[in-house]
Each structure stands twice: as C-alpha cells, then as structure tokens.
C-alpha cells in the first residue's frame, strides 16, 4: 500500500471514529419533527432551543460525513456539501416559522374556527418545513449509507 493510500485509510478511520461519537451524541438529543398543536409560548421557546441544539449537532455530524467522503471521492463530497447547505437553509426556515408561532402560539390551534388566512398559512408552513427537513435528512443519511457500503466499508474494515 502506498504512503498516500495508507494515510487516507488512517484519516478515514479517524473520521469514522469521530462520526460514530457524533452519531451517538445526536441520537441522545432525539428531536422529533412532528408538529404538536401546543399553544404556549414556553413550549415553542423550548422547541426552538431543542431544535437549535439538535441542528448544531446534526451539522457537526454532516460536516464530519463530508470530510470522510472527501477523502474517498472529492466530487461526491461536493454534492454532499450541497445537501448540507440545503439542510442548513431548511433548518433556518423552520426556526423562523417556529419563532412566528412562539410570538402568537394560538395560530397553531386547529380548533380555532376564527383563524386568519395568515394563521392557516403559518400552520401549513410549519408542517411543510418540518416534513422537508425530515425527508431531506433521511435522504442525506440514505445517501451516506449507500456511499459507505460502496466505497468505505471495505477500507474501514481492514
């Protein structure tokens, strides 16, 4: 094995170990994208804080995935970097919507028959953005699992 290949394998194992640790930390945070019809300001403040904590760790995790992929396939890593960027955009949008709900939590109440068009739009937006974040994250994880199976598993198990 050449020095470069040996060095790449060593770096991959290092990144893989860090990734495993980040994955465990991320699983402990356990954020659910399910939208609850809670009408308290405190609930939404806590939800925003929990999502920000989860999002920070998720971005750390995905950046580590990017670093691992980059060693094996630079072109593929650039595609993954675009996925990270999209996840960051979706997360920012979700936080902005949660902030609007926090300021006026009654808009999330489906039993309110007097809801304005604006309230209904916000309620639809949070459901839509939550789903987008969830599906995008699933796609990123699936993409990484496939890449791992095809390109990294054999290297990392040696």
C-alpha positions as CSV (number, residue, x, y, z in Angstrom):
1,X,0.0,0.0,0.0
2,X,1.4,3.4,-0.9
3,X,2.0,6.1,1.7
4,X,-0.9,8.2,0.4
5,X,-3.3,5.2,0.5
6,X,-2.2,4.3,4.0
7,X,-2.5,7.9,5.1
8,X,-6.0,8.1,3.6
9,X,-7.1,4.9,5.3
10,X,-5.8,6.2,8.6
11,X,-7.7,9.5,8.2
12,X,-10.8,7.7,7.2
13,X,-10.7,5.6,10.3
14,X,-10.1,8.7,12.4
15,X,-13.1,10.5,10.8
16,X,-15.2,7.4,11.1
17,X,-14.5,7.1,14.8
18,X,-15.4,10.8,15.3
19,X,-18.5,10.2,13.2
20,X,-19.6,7.3,15.5
21,X,-19.2,9.5,18.6
22,X,-21.2,12.4,17.0
23,X,-23.9,9.9,15.9
24,X,-24.3,8.7,19.4
25,X,-24.5,12.3,20.7
26,X,-27.0,13.1,18.0
27,X,-29.2,10.1,18.9
28,X,-29.3,11.2,22.6
29,X,-30.8,14.6,21.6
30,X,-33.7,13.0,19.8
31,X,-35.6,15.8,18.1
32,X,-38.9,14.9,16.6
33,X,-40.1,16.8,13.5
34,X,-43.7,16.0,14.4
35,X,-45.7,19.2,14.8
36,X,-47.7,19.4,18.0
37,X,-50.6,21.8,18.5
38,X,-49.3,23.3,21.7
39,X,-50.4,26.9,22.3
40,X,-47.9,28.0,25.0
41,X,-45.1,30.5,24.3
42,X,-42.8,28.5,26.6
43,X,-43.4,25.3,24.6
44,X,-42.4,27.0,21.4
45,X,-39.4,28.6,23.0
46,X,-38.2,25.2,24.3
47,X,-38.9,23.6,21.0
48,X,-36.8,26.2,19.2
49,X,-34.0,25.7,21.7
50,X,-34.2,21.9,21.3
51,X,-34.1,22.2,17.5
52,X,-31.2,24.6,17.6
53,X,-29.3,22.2,19.8
54,X,-30.2,19.3,17.5
55,X,-29.4,21.2,14.4
56,X,-26.0,22.3,15.6
57,X,-25.0,18.7,16.4
58,X,-26.6,17.4,13.1
59,X,-24.5,20.0,11.2
60,X,-21.4,18.8,13.0
61,X,-22.3,15.2,12.1
62,X,-22.9,16.0,8.4
63,X,-19.7,18.1,8.2
64,X,-17.8,15.0,9.5
65,X,-19.6,12.9,6.9
66,X,-18.5,15.4,4.3
67,X,-14.8,15.1,5.5
68,X,-15.0,11.4,5.3
69,X,-16.5,11.3,1.8
70,X,-14.0,13.9,0.6
71,X,-11.1,11.6,1.3
72,X,-12.6,8.9,-0.9
73,X,-14.3,10.9,-3.6
74,X,-13.9,14.7,-3.9
75,X,-16.7,15.1,-6.5
76,X,-19.1,13.1,-4.4
77,X,-18.2,15.2,-1.3
78,X,-19.1,18.4,-3.2
79,X,-22.6,17.0,-3.9
80,X,-22.9,16.2,-0.2
81,X,-21.8,19.7,0.7
82,X,-24.7,21.0,-1.3
83,X,-27.0,18.7,0.7
84,X,-25.6,20.1,3.9
85,X,-26.2,23.6,2.6
86,X,-29.8,22.8,1.7
87,X,-30.3,21.3,5.2
88,X,-29.0,24.5,6.8
89,X,-31.5,26.5,4.7
90,X,-34.4,24.3,5.6
91,X,-33.4,24.5,9.3
92,X,-33.2,28.2,9.2
93,X,-36.6,28.4,7.6
94,X,-38.1,26.1,10.2
95,X,-36.7,28.2,13.0
96,X,-38.2,31.3,11.5
97,X,-41.6,29.7,11.3
98,X,-41.3,28.4,14.9
99,X,-40.4,32.0,16.0
100,X,-43.6,33.3,14.4
101,X,-45.6,30.7,16.2
102,X,-43.9,31.5,19.5
103,X,-44.9,35.1,19.1
104,X,-48.5,34.1,18.6
105,X,-48.9,30.5,19.7
106,X,-52.7,30.4,19.2
107,X,-52.2,30.2,15.4
108,X,-51.3,26.5,15.8
109,X,-54.6,25.6,17.4
110,X,-56.7,23.7,14.8
111,X,-59.8,24.1,16.9
112,X,-59.8,27.8,16.4
113,X,-62.5,28.5,13.9
114,X,-61.7,32.2,13.7
115,X,-58.2,31.6,12.2
116,X,-57.0,34.2,9.7
117,X,-55.5,33.2,6.4
118,X,-52.1,34.2,7.8
119,X,-52.5,31.8,10.7
120,X,-53.5,28.9,8.4
121,X,-50.5,29.6,6.2
122,X,-48.1,29.6,9.1
123,X,-49.6,26.3,10.4
124,X,-49.3,24.8,6.9
125,X,-45.8,26.2,6.6
126,X,-44.5,24.6,9.8
127,X,-45.9,21.2,8.8
128,X,-44.4,21.5,5.3
129,X,-41.0,22.7,6.5
130,X,-40.8,20.0,9.2
131,X,-41.6,17.4,6.6
132,X,-39.0,18.9,4.2
133,X,-36.3,18.8,6.9
134,X,-37.2,15.3,7.9
135,X,-37.2,13.9,4.4
136,X,-34.0,15.8,3.4
137,X,-32.2,14.4,6.5
138,X,-33.4,10.9,5.6
139,X,-32.1,11.4,2.1
140,X,-28.8,12.6,3.3
141,X,-28.5,9.6,5.7
142,X,-29.5,7.2,3.0
143,X,-27.1,8.7,0.5
144,X,-24.3,8.4,3.0
145,X,-25.2,4.7,3.9
146,X,-25.1,3.9,0.2
147,X,-21.7,5.6,-0.3
148,X,-20.3,3.9,2.8
149,X,-21.4,0.5,1.6
150,X,-19.9,1.0,-1.9
151,X,-16.7,3.0,-1.1
152,X,-15.8,3.0,2.6
153,X,-16.8,-0.2,4.2
154,X,-14.1,-2.4,2.7
155,X,-11.4,0.2,3.5
156,X,-12.5,0.8,7.1
157,X,-12.9,-2.8,8.0
158,X,-9.3,-3.6,7.0
